Structure formats: C-alpha cells, structure tokens
Amino acid sequence: MRKHLFLIGLMLMGFSLSGCGYNELQTTDEQINASWSEVLNQYQRRADLVPNLVNVVKGYASHESEVLTRVTEARARVGSIQATPDLINDNEAFTRFQDAQGELSAALTRLVAVAENYPQLKADGLFRDLQAQLEGTENRIAVARNRYINAVREYNVTVRSFPTNLTAMMFGYKTKPSLIVENAQQITTPPKVDFNARPPGMPDPAAGGN
C-alpha cells in the first residue's frame, strides 16, 4: 500500500513539475550549454590558426611589427581567460571574454588587410589556405553565436515568465548573459581579401606594363 502511495506521489510530482515549466527550464538550459560549447569550439579553432597566420605574414612583412604584435597580444588575452562552460554563469568573466574576442577579431581583420600591400604574400599557398580557413571559421563563429543568442533568449523568457518564474526561483534558475550585438559587423563578418586587387602604385598587367 505504501509503495503504491509512493508511486502515486511521484506521478503527481512529475505532472506538477511538467505543468509548472520545470521540464522546459531543463530543456532550454541544456540548449544553452550545447550552443555555448559550439561557440567555444569555433573560437578555439580560430585561436589555433593565429600562430601560423602570424608566422607566414611575418615571413613577407616582418616590418609590420605593430600589426603582428597586436594580433599576438590579442590572442594571448583570449588565452588568459579560462573558457569553460561555467563562463556563462559569471557575468564579469563573460564580458571580459567577449571583449577579448572582439579585440582579436579586429586585430585579425587588420592583419589580413595588410596582405593587400604584399603581392608575394597574397600568392603564397600557405597564406591563401590559412586565410580560407579563417574565413570559414568566422562564418562558423557567426552561426554558433546566433544559435547561442537564440537559445539564451528562449531560456530567459522562460525564467522571467509566470508561472515558470516561480519554478525558476524554487530551483535556482537565473537568467544568463547573451552575446552583445554592438560591433556585430566587425565581430562576425569574415575578413574579405581580393586576391586580384593591385596595391597602390602597381601597374595594371592588362595595360601592357605602361
């Protein structure tokens, strides 16, 4: 008898939790964790490209020391932040992480733009391969960021809405930070390089070298 009452109690509790949004909170929270992990994976992919990209540019444009140093330092700042899944539960650390990634994005854009002034660098097969990988990674970052933003939006609405907000308070669910959209064009747009463009002062081959 007691066993039956216990089972009935569990069933009633299950229906109660489902009706008050507990399961929805669980689901949306897991969506955030999964989408955030993908953001971190893509940012790590980009960070891994930086040393080789800097080295190949240095081989042709070693005197562009300011640009090279800025990229190296920006990557170091990104690496100094422990990028773990728990980062989304620490607003201050999350903001520092975003700022560091934004600095690296800007530095990489400048580094790739430098290649416009060095025809031999633009023609280098390794550079072209790295640039293509970087552009592909920036696209993946943009997609991963968008998924995370949408997942956070859905979760935060659930946490703030009645009656699920009562369940959220009961079980300790709190709103999570979203990725900023300021300077989104700079952060998420892949750097473009026109390998057919001529640096200023170079003659047009089609003009016969005149």
N, C-alpha and C positions, 0 to 999 in steps of 0.2 A: 504494500500500500504506500509506504513512504517513498519507495522507489518510483512509483507511478506519479505521486505528487511532485517529486523532484523533477521528473522528466517534463511534466506539465508546466512546472515553474520555468524550466529552461526554455520551453517553447514560447511561453508568454513573454519572457525576457527578450527572446530573439525577435518576435514580432514587434515588441516595443522599440527595440533599438533600430530595427529597419524603418519603422514609421517615423522615428524622430531624426532620421538622417545620419545615423552613425555609419551605416554601410557606405553612404555617399561620401562622407568625410574620409573614410578609409580609401576608397577608390580614387578620389581626386588627389589625396595626399601621395598615393603611390604613383600617379601620373606625373606629379611634380618631380618626385625623386628620379623617375626614369628619364624625363626630359632634361633635368639638370645634369644628370650623368652624361648625357649626349653632348650637352654644351661643353662640359669639362673635357670630354674626349676630343672634340674638334679644336678647342683652344690648345690642348696639348699637342695635337697634330701640327698646328701652326708653329708653336714654340720650337718643336723639333726641327722645323725647316730653317729656322733663323741662322744657326751657326754656319751651315753650308752656304746659304744665300749670302751671308756677310763675307765669307771667305772668297767666293767666286767674284763678287763685286770688288773686293779688296785687290784681287789679282790684276784688275784692269784700271781701277780708280782708287789707288791707295791714298791719294791726297784728299779724298773726300772724307777726311777723318771725322769731321763733326757729325755727318750723317751716319757713318758706321758706328761711331761711339754712341750716338743716341739710340740706335736700334739695340745695340748690345746692352746698354744700361736699362732700356725699357724691358727687354727680355729678363734681365736679372731681377727687376722689381716684380715682374709677374711670377717668377720662380720663388721669390721670397715669401709669397703668400701660400699657405697650405690650402690647396684647393681640394677640399673634401666635400662629401655630400652634406655635411653639417654646416657648411658655409651659409646655406640659405636660412639658417636659424640664427645668424648673427648679423644684424643689420650693418653694424660698423665695418666688420670684416668684408661683408658683401659689397659695400660701397667702395672700399679700398681695392677689391678685386676688379670691379668694373672700371675704376679709374685707371688701374694699371693696364688692363686690356685695351682701353681706349688709347692710352699713350703708345702702346706697341703697334696698334693699328695705324696711327698717324705716322709713326717712325717708319714702318714698312712701306707705306704709301710713298713717302719721300724717297726711300731707298730705291724702290722700283723706278720712280720717276727719273732718278739720276742716270739710269741706263740710257735714257734718250740722248745723252751727250757723248756716248761711247759706242760707236758702231760695232767695234770688235766684241765688246761685252754683249751687245744685243744678239750678235751672231753666234755666240758661244752656246754649244749644245746643252751643257750642264745648266747654264743660266736659264735658257729657254724652258728646260724641263722643270727647274725649281719654280720659275715664275708661273708655269701652268699648274703645278701642284698647289702653289699659294693661292691662285685664283680659285681653284676648285675647293680648297679648304675654306676660303672666305665665303663661298656660296653655301657650304655645309654649315658654317657657323651661323649664317643668316637664317637658315631653315631651322636649326636647333634652337636658336634664340626665340624665334617666332613660336615654336611649339611650347617652349617653357613659359613664355608670356601668356599664351592662351590657357595653359594648364593652371597657372597661378591665378589668372582672372576667374576661372571656374571655381577653383578651390576657395578663394577669398570671398566670392559671392555666397558660397555655401556657408562659410564660417560666420558671415555677418547677417544672414537671412534668418527670419523666425520661421519655424521653431528650432532649426538646426543650430542656431547660435547658442541656444541653451545646452544642447548636447556638446557643442564645441567647448563651452566653458567647463562643463562637467568633466570632460576627458582631457582637457588641457590643449585643445587645438587652437592655434593662433594664426593670424594672417601671416603670409610670407611675402618677402620683398620681390618686386618684379624688376626686370631689367629696364633701365632708363631708355627713353626714346630720343632724348636730346642728342644731336650729332649722329643720329642713326645712319644718315647718308655716309658719313665718314667712316663709321664703325663697320657697317655691314656691306657696303658696296665694294666689290672686288676691285683692286687697283688695275687699271687698264694700261696696257703698253701697246703702242702701234709700232710693230717692228719694221714697218715700211716708211715710217716718218724719218725725215732727214734733220739732223741737228742744225741749228742756225749756222749759216756760212758755208754749208756743204753744197756743192753744185748738184744739179739735177742730172742724173745719168742720161735721161731721155733727151736732154738738151745737147748731148754730144760733148759734154765737159766744157762748154763755153760759158 
